[in-house]
Amino acid sequence: MFLCFTCFYANAQFIENPFRLDTRINVLVPHPISNKAFRNTFIGVYSISGSQNLQVFKNLYVGVFGGTSLYKIPTNKAVASNGYKLSNLFQLNSAGLNIGYNYYVTPLVFFSNSLSIGQSFGTFTSIQTVTPVTIKDKFNAPYFHIASNINFVLEDHFGIGFLISYTYVNYSFNPYDIALNQFKSYTESDLGGGMSRIEVGFNLYFGYLKKKG
């Protein structure tokens, strides 16, 4: 059995990406995991991202990455003493550079692992307050994003797959910036750390400029 696995692995290593360029589009559901205040207040609605990549060496590729994700506050998570419920939204946009590697199991099935680093831009909207305060509703901060997925080639230039990713934004979400403390109690331990999330969903793959072979 070990010998069969070794032969299969060695053969897979020699299968090369047939395209010089590719476009990847991801449709995901984000799940906040930190910091605690962000995780306990917002839930993910959707996340859409994509990358344009150039193969530079065998199955290694580099490119550009961009995405947007939307979060909301469920009506049961933040309620004022007068019964007023929040409808806050949070939009997070990101753009950066991307590097990754394709590992072909067969010519029709391959795994991809990638890393993206860049800048994120966050905006809070539909903010309500019980009493007027100064609001800080925008920020920008660096991020890094790692993703892993499996792709199934359905046609010569097109594939579909399933993806899981982790994103960390180097920004400490503070609910006091958008007056959430008027609706919900927070402790000091809730405020520490950056914002991070896990995303799961599916992806589309489009290959271009097939290599001569």
C-alpha positions as CSV (number, residue, x, y, z in Angstrom):
1,M,0.0,0.0,0.0
2,F,2.8,2.4,0.9
3,L,4.5,1.7,-2.5
4,C,1.2,2.5,-4.3
5,F,0.8,5.7,-2.4
6,T,4.4,6.8,-3.1
7,C,3.9,6.1,-6.9
8,F,0.6,8.1,-6.9
9,Y,2.2,11.0,-5.1
10,A,5.2,11.1,-7.4
11,N,3.0,11.0,-10.5
12,A,0.8,13.8,-9.1
13,Q,3.8,16.0,-8.5
14,F,4.6,16.0,-12.2
15,I,1.2,17.1,-13.3
16,E,1.5,20.8,-14.2
17,N,-1.1,23.6,-14.4
18,P,-1.9,23.8,-18.2
19,F,-2.7,27.6,-18.1
20,R,-0.5,30.6,-17.8
21,L,-3.3,32.9,-16.4
22,D,-6.3,32.2,-14.3
23,T,-9.2,34.0,-12.6
24,R,-10.7,32.8,-9.3
25,I,-14.0,33.9,-7.9
26,N,-15.1,32.9,-4.3
27,V,-18.5,33.1,-2.7
28,L,-18.4,32.5,1.0
29,V,-20.1,32.9,4.4
30,P,-17.8,34.7,7.0
31,H,-17.8,33.6,10.6
32,P,-16.2,36.2,13.0
33,I,-13.9,34.6,15.6
34,S,-12.1,37.6,17.2
35,N,-11.9,40.0,18.8
36,K,-14.5,38.9,21.4
37,A,-16.6,42.1,21.1
38,F,-16.8,41.8,17.3
39,R,-17.5,38.0,17.5
40,N,-20.3,38.5,20.1
41,T,-22.0,41.4,18.3
42,F,-21.8,40.8,14.5
43,I,-22.6,37.9,12.3
44,G,-21.5,37.4,8.7
45,V,-23.9,37.8,5.8
46,Y,-21.7,37.2,2.8
47,S,-18.2,37.4,1.5
48,I,-17.2,37.7,-2.2
49,S,-13.5,37.7,-3.3
50,G,-11.4,37.0,-6.3
51,S,-7.9,36.9,-7.7
52,Q,-6.2,37.3,-11.1
53,N,-3.1,35.1,-11.2
54,L,-0.1,34.4,-13.4
55,Q,1.8,31.1,-13.2
56,V,5.5,31.9,-12.7
57,F,7.1,28.5,-12.1
58,K,5.4,25.1,-12.7
59,N,2.4,25.2,-10.3
60,L,3.5,28.4,-8.4
61,Y,1.4,31.5,-9.1
62,V,1.3,35.1,-8.1
63,G,-1.3,37.8,-8.6
64,V,-3.7,40.3,-7.1
65,F,-6.5,39.7,-4.7
66,G,-9.6,41.7,-3.7
67,G,-12.7,41.1,-1.8
68,T,-15.7,42.5,0.2
69,S,-17.7,41.1,3.1
70,L,-20.8,42.3,4.9
71,Y,-21.8,41.8,8.5
72,K,-24.8,42.7,10.5
73,I,-26.0,42.9,14.1
74,P,-28.9,40.4,14.8
75,T,-31.8,42.1,16.5
76,N,-31.5,39.9,19.5
77,K,-27.8,40.8,20.2
78,A,-28.0,44.5,21.0
79,V,-31.1,46.0,22.5
80,A,-31.3,49.3,24.4
81,S,-33.0,49.7,27.8
82,N,-36.0,51.3,26.0
83,G,-36.4,48.2,23.8
84,Y,-34.9,49.8,20.7
85,K,-33.1,47.3,18.4
86,L,-30.0,48.0,16.3
87,S,-29.7,47.5,12.6
88,N,-26.0,48.3,12.2
89,L,-24.1,47.0,9.2
90,F,-20.4,46.6,8.7
91,Q,-18.7,46.4,5.2
92,L,-15.1,45.3,4.9
93,N,-13.2,45.7,1.6
94,S,-9.7,44.3,1.0
95,A,-7.1,44.5,-1.7
96,G,-3.6,43.0,-1.9
97,L,-1.1,40.7,-3.5
98,N,-1.6,37.0,-3.8
99,I,0.8,34.0,-4.0
100,G,-0.2,30.3,-4.2
101,Y,0.5,26.8,-5.3
102,N,-1.6,24.2,-7.2
103,Y,-1.2,20.6,-6.4
104,Y,-2.7,18.3,-9.0
105,V,-4.1,14.9,-7.9
106,T,-5.2,14.1,-11.4
107,P,-5.5,16.3,-14.5
108,L,-9.2,17.0,-13.4
109,V,-8.7,17.5,-9.6
110,F,-6.3,19.8,-7.9
111,F,-5.8,21.5,-4.5
112,S,-4.8,25.1,-4.1
113,N,-3.2,26.9,-1.1
114,S,-2.7,30.6,-1.2
115,L,-1.6,33.6,0.9
116,S,-2.7,37.2,0.3
117,I,-1.4,40.3,2.1
118,G,-2.6,43.9,1.7
119,Q,-4.9,46.6,3.1
120,S,-8.5,46.4,4.4
121,F,-11.0,49.3,4.6
122,G,-13.9,49.0,7.0
123,T,-17.1,51.1,7.2
124,F,-19.9,50.9,9.8
125,T,-23.3,52.1,8.6
126,S,-26.9,52.4,9.9
127,I,-25.5,53.5,13.3
128,Q,-28.0,54.5,16.0
129,T,-27.3,56.1,19.4
130,V,-29.4,56.6,22.5
131,T,-27.6,59.8,23.4
132,P,-25.4,61.8,20.9
133,V,-21.7,60.8,20.9
134,T,-18.8,61.2,18.5
135,I,-18.7,58.3,16.0
136,K,-15.7,56.6,14.4
137,D,-17.3,54.7,11.6
138,K,-14.3,54.1,9.2
139,F,-10.8,52.6,9.5
140,N,-8.1,51.0,7.4
141,A,-5.6,48.4,8.5
142,P,-3.3,45.7,7.0
143,Y,-4.6,42.1,6.7
144,F,-3.4,38.7,5.7
145,H,-5.5,36.0,4.2
146,I,-4.8,32.2,3.8
147,A,-7.0,29.9,1.9
148,S,-7.1,26.2,0.9
149,N,-9.5,24.6,-1.6
150,I,-10.2,21.6,-3.8
151,N,-11.1,22.2,-7.5
152,F,-12.8,19.9,-10.0
153,V,-12.3,20.7,-13.7
154,L,-15.6,20.4,-15.5
155,E,-14.6,21.8,-18.9
156,D,-11.3,22.6,-20.5
157,H,-11.1,26.2,-19.1
158,F,-13.5,26.0,-16.2
159,G,-13.7,24.4,-12.8
160,I,-15.6,24.6,-9.5
161,G,-14.5,23.8,-6.0
162,F,-14.9,24.2,-2.3
163,L,-12.9,26.6,-0.2
164,I,-12.1,27.4,3.5
165,S,-10.1,30.5,4.5
166,Y,-8.8,32.5,7.5
167,T,-8.4,36.3,7.5
168,Y,-6.8,38.5,10.1
169,V,-7.2,42.3,10.1
170,N,-4.8,44.1,12.3
171,Y,-7.5,46.4,13.8
172,S,-8.9,46.2,17.4
173,F,-12.6,46.6,17.1
174,N,-13.9,48.9,19.8
175,P,-17.7,48.9,20.2
176,Y,-17.5,52.3,21.9
177,D,-16.4,53.8,18.6
178,I,-19.9,53.3,17.2
179,A,-21.9,53.7,20.5
180,L,-22.6,50.0,20.9
181,N,-22.0,50.3,24.6
182,Q,-25.3,52.2,24.8
183,F,-27.1,49.0,23.8
184,K,-24.9,46.2,25.1
185,S,-22.4,45.8,28.0
186,Y,-18.7,45.0,27.3
187,T,-15.8,44.1,29.5
188,E,-12.2,45.1,29.1
189,S,-11.3,41.5,27.9
190,D,-13.9,41.9,25.1
191,L,-11.9,44.6,23.4
192,G,-8.4,43.1,22.9
193,G,-7.0,41.7,19.7
194,G,-7.5,42.2,16.0
195,M,-10.5,41.2,13.9
196,S,-10.4,37.7,12.4
197,R,-12.8,35.4,10.6
198,I,-13.1,32.0,9.0
199,E,-15.0,31.6,5.7
200,V,-16.4,28.6,4.0
201,G,-18.0,28.4,0.6
202,F,-17.4,27.6,-3.1
203,N,-15.2,29.0,-5.8
204,L,-15.1,29.2,-9.6
205,Y,-11.9,28.7,-11.6
206,F,-11.2,30.1,-15.2
207,G,-8.0,29.2,-17.0
208,Y,-6.5,31.2,-19.9
209,L,-3.6,31.0,-22.3
210,K,-3.1,27.3,-22.5
211,K,0.6,26.3,-22.6
212,K,1.9,24.6,-25.7
213,G,2.7,21.0,-25.1
